[in-house]
Amino acid sequence: MKAQLQSLPYGIRLLLATLSLGIATGLVGIACHYLLEGVQWLAFGQDSSDLLQQFQEAGGFRRFLVLCVTGVLAAGFWYILQRHHRILSIRQQIDLAGDREPATLAHLLHAGMQVAIVGAGASVGKEGAPREVGALLAGRLGKALSLTVKERKVLIACGAGAGLAAVYQVPFASSLFVFETLGLAYSCQNFLLVLTSTYLATWVAQSIVGQEAVYHLSAVSWSASGFLQAIVIAFLVTPLALVFAFLAKRSSHKRRKDGTILWALPLAFLLLGSLAVFFPIFMGNGQVLAQALLSSQPIPYLPLSLAVKGLLVYLLLHNGAYGGTLTPSFALGIGSGYLVTLLMSVVGIHVDPVLGMLLGATVFLGTTLEAPLTAIALTLGFTGQAWSLTIPLVLAAGVSYVIRKRWEKR
């Protein structure tokens, strides 16, 4: 069979690899969806369309117990796994393509645990798992079809984007992510490969994951005052996002992998569990926090709540957990944008708080991902907003980009 595949023209093999990757990552998205829902049902009982309600109905003691047990299990799992295998990030998989192959089973188990801890209420994102599995599958397909190392690197980047597209149903934003964040070179062939894999993965997963936006929100309009709002939010939210981005990178570089993870990670989950007894809004990847703000639900001591949420993400990642920071960044951006809008109203500038939240999310995501275009597309895709809202989002992302670049030069 392998010999027959290798006898095909190179272009056909590349196309076959891309189509297979799109289908496979779509199935990965479905698997992640079922795993997440299954863990949430097992941990917190009856399923609910309102995740915060599901957490609340479980009761404080159950939330505490679930998170404590999850911390112990996750610590033991990652300690044993990393004693025998090296976990390669997406960037490492791209750089080492053709030289070193990641351990398939180890990486699949690693990804599964990431999704499982999010389902159990951990304050990290679930998007890291499907991206990593997509990249893993791409590397295997590229090798099986005897693609060049250059094309295998491209395919691995496509797999990461397709995994993100499948779980969140944001193919265009995921395509931009591949070029901006993963640094894939711009070319007609690369555009074709990326768009084919991301949109195919989205279509395959759509029947299970669903087409609805991640966050429920009515259509948002804007006026000329939105320009001032975008500039002010960019100036005030970007420094906060830079701090969070610094902590997120530091946690990845300094992540515990030795024996200290066995006490440090359970302790971090113990802290989260203790807070969750009284404040379940801290649980999960930030979706409940963001949705509460977008739905105009009151959150007492919001500045402190945002600081605690960001600190919890850092503590979990630094002490040995794995997971994404995309959805936590979105939630922190929503909250930061809302706070700046309230500040503007105090000084007599009355602007739309919902638009302020979307501007804050765009600025925060653009800074942490180092990808302003991706941030704009994700904000629109996550909230189901029309492209007419792009103009103020572009202004906020552009000003934030300039601030970030000036900061990096210093």
C-alpha positions as CSV (number, residue, x, y, z in Angstrom):
1,M,0.0,0.0,0.0
2,K,2.8,2.4,0.9
3,A,4.6,1.6,-2.3
4,Q,1.5,2.3,-4.3
5,L,1.0,5.7,-2.6
6,Q,4.6,6.7,-3.2
7,S,4.2,5.9,-6.9
8,L,1.6,8.6,-7.2
9,P,2.6,12.0,-8.6
10,Y,3.9,14.4,-5.9
11,G,1.1,16.9,-6.3
12,I,-1.5,14.2,-5.8
13,R,0.2,12.9,-2.7
14,L,0.3,16.5,-1.3
15,L,-3.4,16.9,-2.0
16,L,-4.2,13.5,-0.5
17,A,-2.3,14.4,2.6
18,T,-4.1,17.8,3.0
19,L,-7.6,16.2,2.5
20,S,-6.8,13.4,4.9
21,L,-5.5,15.9,7.4
22,G,-8.7,18.0,7.2
23,I,-10.9,14.9,7.7
24,A,-8.8,13.6,10.5
25,T,-8.6,16.8,12.5
26,G,-12.3,17.2,12.1
27,L,-12.7,13.9,13.8
28,V,-10.2,15.0,16.5
29,G,-12.4,18.0,17.1
30,I,-15.4,15.7,17.6
31,A,-13.4,13.5,20.0
32,C,-12.3,16.5,22.0
33,H,-16.0,17.7,22.2
34,Y,-17.2,14.3,23.5
35,L,-14.3,14.0,25.9
36,L,-14.9,17.4,27.4
37,E,-18.7,16.9,27.8
38,G,-18.1,13.5,29.2
39,V,-15.7,14.7,31.9
40,Q,-18.0,17.6,32.8
41,W,-21.0,15.2,33.1
42,L,-19.0,12.8,35.2
43,A,-17.5,15.5,37.4
44,F,-20.5,17.8,37.9
45,G,-23.6,15.8,37.0
46,Q,-26.5,16.8,34.7
47,D,-25.4,18.4,31.5
48,S,-26.5,22.0,31.0
49,S,-26.2,24.5,28.2
50,D,-25.2,27.0,30.8
51,L,-21.8,25.9,32.1
52,L,-21.8,28.2,35.1
53,Q,-25.2,26.9,36.1
54,Q,-23.8,23.3,35.9
55,F,-20.9,24.3,38.2
56,Q,-23.2,26.0,40.6
57,E,-25.7,23.1,40.8
58,A,-22.9,20.7,41.6
59,G,-22.3,22.3,45.0
60,G,-19.3,23.8,46.6
61,F,-17.9,20.6,48.2
62,R,-18.2,18.6,44.9
63,R,-16.4,21.4,43.0
64,F,-13.6,21.3,45.6
65,L,-13.3,17.6,45.6
66,V,-13.3,17.3,41.8
67,L,-10.5,19.9,41.4
68,C,-8.4,18.3,44.2
69,V,-8.6,14.8,42.7
70,T,-7.9,16.2,39.3
71,G,-4.8,17.9,40.5
72,V,-3.4,14.7,42.1
73,L,-4.2,12.6,39.0
74,A,-2.8,15.2,36.5
75,A,0.4,15.6,38.5
76,G,1.0,11.9,38.6
77,F,0.1,11.5,34.9
78,W,2.5,14.2,33.6
79,Y,5.3,13.2,36.0
80,I,5.3,9.6,34.7
81,L,4.7,10.6,31.1
82,Q,7.6,13.0,31.0
83,R,9.9,10.6,32.7
84,H,9.7,8.4,29.6
85,H,8.8,10.7,26.8
86,R,9.7,14.2,25.6
87,I,6.6,16.2,24.8
88,L,7.1,18.3,21.7
89,S,5.3,21.6,21.2
90,I,3.9,22.5,17.8
91,R,6.9,24.7,17.2
92,Q,9.3,21.9,18.1
93,Q,7.4,19.5,15.8
94,I,7.8,21.9,12.9
95,D,11.5,22.6,13.6
96,L,12.3,18.9,14.1
97,A,10.3,17.5,11.2
98,G,12.5,15.0,9.4
99,D,14.9,14.6,12.3
100,R,12.7,13.5,15.2
101,E,9.2,12.0,15.4
102,P,7.1,12.6,18.4
103,A,5.8,9.6,20.3
104,T,2.3,9.1,19.0
105,L,0.6,7.4,22.0
106,A,2.3,9.7,24.5
107,H,1.2,12.8,22.7
108,L,-2.4,11.5,22.3
109,L,-2.6,10.8,26.0
110,H,-1.0,14.2,26.8
111,A,-3.7,15.9,24.7
112,G,-6.5,13.9,26.2
113,M,-5.4,14.9,29.7
114,Q,-5.4,18.6,28.7
115,V,-9.0,18.3,27.6
116,A,-9.9,16.3,30.7
117,I,-8.6,18.9,33.2
118,V,-10.5,21.7,31.5
119,G,-13.7,19.6,31.7
120,A,-13.0,19.2,35.4
121,G,-12.8,22.9,35.8
122,A,-9.1,23.8,35.4
123,S,-8.4,27.4,34.5
124,V,-6.6,26.8,31.2
125,G,-7.8,26.6,27.6
126,K,-8.7,23.4,25.8
127,E,-7.4,24.6,22.4
128,G,-3.9,23.3,22.9
129,A,-4.9,19.7,22.6
130,P,-6.5,19.6,19.2
131,R,-3.8,21.8,17.8
132,E,-1.1,19.5,19.0
133,V,-2.9,16.4,17.8
134,G,-3.5,18.0,14.4
135,A,0.2,18.8,14.1
136,L,1.0,15.2,15.2
137,L,-1.3,13.7,12.5
138,A,0.1,16.0,9.9
139,G,3.7,14.8,10.6
140,R,2.6,11.2,10.3
141,L,0.7,11.8,7.1
142,G,3.6,13.7,5.6
143,K,6.0,10.9,6.4
144,A,3.7,8.2,5.1
145,L,3.2,9.9,1.8
146,S,7.0,10.7,1.5
147,L,6.6,14.4,1.3
148,T,9.6,16.6,1.5
149,V,10.7,18.0,4.8
150,K,9.7,21.5,3.7
151,E,6.1,20.3,2.8
152,R,5.9,18.3,6.0
153,K,6.6,21.5,8.1
154,V,3.9,23.3,6.2
155,L,1.5,20.4,6.8
156,I,2.2,20.3,10.5
157,A,1.3,24.0,10.7
158,C,-1.8,23.3,8.8
159,G,-2.7,20.5,11.2
160,A,-2.4,22.9,14.2
161,G,-4.7,25.4,12.5
162,A,-7.2,22.7,11.5
163,G,-7.4,21.5,15.1
164,L,-8.2,24.9,16.3
165,A,-10.8,25.4,13.5
166,A,-12.5,22.1,14.3
167,V,-13.1,22.7,18.1
168,Y,-14.2,26.4,17.8
169,Q,-15.6,26.4,14.2
170,V,-13.5,29.4,13.2
171,P,-11.8,28.4,10.0
172,F,-10.8,31.8,8.7
173,A,-9.4,32.9,12.1
174,S,-7.5,29.6,12.4
175,S,-6.0,30.1,8.9
176,L,-4.7,33.5,10.0
177,F,-3.3,31.9,13.1
178,V,-1.2,29.6,11.0
179,F,0.4,32.5,9.2
180,E,0.7,35.0,12.0
181,T,1.5,32.9,15.1
182,L,3.2,29.9,13.6
183,G,5.0,32.1,11.0
184,L,4.1,30.1,7.9
185,A,5.4,31.8,4.7
186,Y,2.9,33.5,2.5
187,S,2.5,31.8,-0.9
188,C,-0.4,30.7,-3.1
189,Q,0.3,27.0,-2.4
190,N,0.4,27.6,1.4
191,F,-2.8,29.6,1.3
192,L,-4.5,26.7,-0.6
193,L,-3.2,24.0,1.8
194,V,-4.2,26.0,4.9
195,L,-7.6,27.0,3.8
196,T,-8.4,23.5,2.5
197,S,-7.4,21.8,5.8
198,T,-9.1,24.3,8.1
199,Y,-12.4,24.6,6.3
200,L,-12.6,20.8,5.7
201,A,-11.9,20.1,9.4
202,T,-14.6,22.7,10.4
203,W,-17.1,21.0,8.1
204,V,-16.4,17.5,9.4
205,A,-16.8,18.5,13.0
206,Q,-19.7,20.9,12.4
207,S,-22.5,18.3,12.8
208,I,-21.3,17.5,16.4
209,V,-19.6,20.6,17.6
210,G,-22.3,22.8,16.2
211,Q,-22.3,26.1,14.2
212,E,-23.4,28.4,17.0
213,A,-21.0,31.0,18.2
214,V,-19.1,30.2,21.4
215,Y,-20.5,33.2,23.2
216,H,-24.2,34.3,22.9
217,L,-24.4,38.0,22.1
218,S,-26.8,40.2,20.1
219,A,-25.5,42.2,17.2
220,V,-23.3,45.1,18.3
221,S,-23.4,48.4,16.5
222,W,-20.8,51.2,16.6
223,S,-20.6,54.9,16.0
224,A,-17.9,57.6,15.7
225,S,-17.3,57.5,19.5
226,G,-16.1,53.9,19.0
227,F,-12.9,55.3,17.5
228,L,-12.0,57.1,20.7
229,Q,-13.1,54.1,22.7
230,A,-10.8,51.8,20.6
231,I,-7.8,54.1,21.1
232,V,-8.2,54.4,24.9
233,I,-8.8,50.7,25.3
234,A,-5.7,49.9,23.2
235,F,-3.5,52.1,25.4
236,L,-4.8,50.9,28.7
237,V,-5.4,47.1,28.0
238,T,-2.2,46.4,26.0
239,P,0.1,46.8,29.1
240,L,-2.1,44.3,31.0
241,A,-2.0,41.9,28.1
242,L,1.8,42.3,28.0
243,V,2.1,41.3,31.6
244,F,-0.1,38.2,31.1
245,A,1.8,37.2,27.9
246,F,5.1,37.5,29.9
247,L,3.7,35.3,32.7
248,A,2.3,32.8,30.2
249,K,5.7,32.5,28.4
250,R,7.5,32.3,31.7
251,S,5.2,29.5,32.9
252,S,6.0,27.5,29.7
253,H,9.7,27.9,29.9
254,K,9.9,27.3,33.7
255,R,7.1,24.6,33.9
256,R,7.8,21.9,36.6
257,K,8.6,18.5,35.1
258,D,10.6,16.9,37.9
259,G,9.4,15.4,41.1
260,T,8.3,18.7,42.5
261,I,5.3,18.6,40.2
262,L,3.8,15.9,42.5
263,W,3.2,18.4,45.3
264,A,3.2,21.7,43.4
265,L,0.4,21.0,40.9
266,P,-2.0,19.5,43.5
267,L,-1.4,22.5,45.6
268,A,-2.3,24.8,42.7
269,F,-5.5,22.8,42.1
270,L,-6.2,23.0,45.9
271,L,-6.0,26.8,45.7
272,L,-8.4,26.8,42.7
273,G,-10.7,24.4,44.4
274,S,-10.8,26.5,47.6
275,L,-11.8,29.5,45.5
276,A,-14.3,27.5,43.5
277,V,-16.2,26.6,46.6
278,F,-17.4,30.2,46.9
279,F,-16.7,31.5,43.4
280,P,-17.4,28.9,40.6
281,I,-16.8,31.6,38.0
282,F,-13.1,31.1,38.3
283,M,-13.5,27.5,37.0
284,G,-12.9,26.5,33.4
285,N,-11.1,28.1,30.5
286,G,-12.6,31.5,31.0
287,Q,-15.8,30.9,29.0
288,V,-18.1,31.3,32.1
289,L,-16.4,34.5,33.1
290,A,-16.6,36.0,29.6
291,Q,-20.2,34.9,29.0
292,A,-21.3,36.4,32.4
293,L,-19.8,39.7,31.4
294,L,-21.3,39.7,27.9
295,S,-24.7,38.8,29.4
296,S,-24.5,41.8,31.8
297,Q,-24.3,39.6,34.9
298,P,-22.8,41.5,37.9
299,I,-19.4,40.3,39.1
300,P,-18.4,41.8,42.4
301,Y,-14.8,43.1,42.7
302,L,-14.2,42.6,38.9
303,P,-10.6,44.0,38.9
304,L,-9.6,41.6,41.6
305,S,-11.5,38.7,39.9
306,L,-9.6,39.3,36.7
307,A,-6.2,39.4,38.5
308,V,-7.0,36.2,40.3
309,K,-8.1,34.5,37.1
310,G,-4.9,35.4,35.4
311,L,-2.8,34.3,38.4
312,L,-4.6,30.9,38.5
313,V,-3.7,30.3,34.8
314,Y,-0.1,31.1,35.6
315,L,0.0,28.9,38.7
316,L,-1.4,25.9,36.9
317,L,0.9,26.2,33.9
318,H,4.0,27.0,35.9
319,N,3.4,24.1,38.3
320,G,3.2,21.4,35.6
321,A,-0.2,21.6,33.9
322,Y,-0.5,21.9,30.1
323,G,-3.2,23.8,28.3
324,G,-3.9,26.8,26.1
325,T,-4.1,30.5,27.0
326,L,-6.3,31.6,24.1
327,T,-9.7,31.4,25.8
328,P,-8.4,32.7,29.2
329,S,-6.9,35.7,27.2
330,F,-10.3,36.3,25.6
331,A,-12.0,36.4,29.0
332,L,-9.4,38.7,30.5
333,G,-9.7,41.0,27.5
334,I,-13.5,41.1,27.8
335,G,-13.2,42.1,31.5
336,S,-10.4,44.6,30.9
337,G,-12.3,46.3,28.1
338,Y,-15.4,46.5,30.3
339,L,-13.4,48.1,33.1
340,V,-11.9,50.7,30.8
341,T,-15.4,51.5,29.4
342,L,-16.6,52.1,33.0
343,L,-13.6,54.3,33.6
344,M,-14.5,56.4,30.5
345,S,-18.1,56.8,31.7
346,V,-16.8,58.1,35.1
347,V,-15.0,60.9,33.3
348,G,-18.1,61.7,31.3
349,I,-17.4,59.8,28.1
350,H,-20.4,57.4,27.6
351,V,-19.7,54.6,25.1
352,D,-21.1,51.1,24.5
353,P,-19.8,48.7,27.2
354,V,-20.4,45.6,24.9
355,L,-18.3,47.2,22.2
356,G,-15.7,47.9,24.8
357,M,-15.6,44.3,25.8
358,L,-15.0,43.2,22.2
359,L,-12.3,45.8,21.7
360,G,-10.6,44.6,24.9
361,A,-10.8,41.0,23.8
362,T,-9.2,41.9,20.4
363,V,-6.4,43.9,22.1
364,F,-5.7,41.2,24.6
365,L,-5.7,38.3,22.1
366,G,-3.7,40.3,19.6
367,T,-1.0,40.9,22.2
368,T,-0.8,37.4,23.7
369,L,-0.9,35.7,20.3
370,E,1.2,38.3,18.7
371,A,-1.3,38.2,15.9
372,P,-3.7,41.2,15.5
373,L,-5.5,39.9,12.4
374,T,-6.1,36.6,14.1
375,A,-7.4,38.4,17.2
376,I,-9.9,40.4,15.1
377,A,-11.2,37.3,13.3
378,L,-11.4,35.3,16.6
379,T,-13.4,38.0,18.3
380,L,-15.9,38.2,15.5
381,G,-16.1,34.4,15.2
382,F,-16.4,33.7,18.9
383,T,-19.3,36.1,19.3
384,G,-21.0,35.7,15.9
385,Q,-20.7,39.4,15.0
386,A,-20.9,40.8,11.5
387,W,-17.8,41.9,9.6
388,S,-19.1,45.5,9.7
389,L,-17.7,45.7,13.3
390,T,-14.2,45.1,11.8
391,I,-13.3,48.9,11.5
392,P,-13.1,49.7,15.3
393,L,-11.5,46.4,16.0
394,V,-8.8,47.0,13.4
395,L,-8.1,50.4,14.9
396,A,-7.7,48.9,18.4
397,A,-5.6,46.1,17.2
398,G,-3.4,48.4,15.1
399,V,-2.7,50.8,18.0
400,S,-2.0,47.9,20.3
401,Y,0.4,46.4,17.8
402,V,2.4,49.7,17.7
403,I,2.5,49.8,21.5
404,R,3.7,46.2,21.7
405,K,6.4,46.7,19.1
406,R,7.7,49.8,20.9
407,W,7.7,47.9,24.1
408,E,9.7,45.0,22.5
409,K,12.3,47.4,21.2
410,R,12.9,48.7,24.7
